[in-house]
Amino acid sequence: MQKSEVFDLSIAARNVEARFYNKLGIVYVEGDDDKLFWAQYFDPKRFEIRKVDGCKNLEDYEDDILHHGLKCIVAKDADYSSYLPKREEHPLIVCTLSHSIECVMYCPYNVNACLKRLAKTFEDHLEEIQQSYSSFFSDAKELIAYDVANNVFGVGCSVCGNSCIPFMESNHSIRISVGKRDNYLKKIAGNFSKEQIAKACEMLEKDKRQMRQIAKGHFQTAFVSNLLKRLTIMITQDDKAPAISNDALYALLITCFPGCTQDCEEKNVIQRRVSNAVAALRV
């Protein structure tokens, strides 16, 4: 059923629509990538999971949940919402703790498990992965501060974008080029006031989340892919890096590896929010 057809139905009709699928409820998500991610929390046997092609298209559903009594679930990325004025909350609107689902996927423990599969090894390289993350985000922090300021103050200036490649030492590097970063920040600095940047830096300092949870997920993708390639070469001693497209990276990391024993705050928060949403759906 297309979006236009859905909104032609009354709220009462939409509230019972899930029954026609023999499901408990309908969950609306942004896109195809999000469907598989959220299916880990909303069992497709119990829920009808639908994409709406973009976060803006979720807003109509959110509005109907908040103001018109619609009984469905919206599951979405948090983006930079924790830094923005608080919107009206509702248990049927479920957000990630991190900026986006990619941030969850790129957990170092998940990347370490993926590396073992790529390199066909039992060796643990979590320490090298964490050190690389630390270096990358230390060098990217100022860019992220400008990106936060851009979103919080509505400056309308592209900062991090959807890839870190323009700021890397090379297309295959895992290191930010300080020169490229500084040159770009000088180029866009005039769009921001000192107070805006200071406020963004203050918000970052107060945020208890890891920097990988704060930064845009897509911004990190090339770094994670390059890191996996580099470490695989190091382990296998094969000069040829494995081919890892963005689609392949998604397939490798979309679900947490089964043997993970970490008490993951991200998953705990999402699971709690999902439980609250299911309870609200039943009321």
Helices and strands as residue ranges (DSSP letters): H 3-8, H 11-15, G 17-21, E 25-29, H 32-38, E 47-51, G 55-58, H 59-67, E 73-76, G 81-83, E 93-95, H 101-105, H 108-119, H 126-153, G 165-167, H 178-188, G 189-191, H 194-206, H 211-214, H 217-236, H 246-253, H 265-282
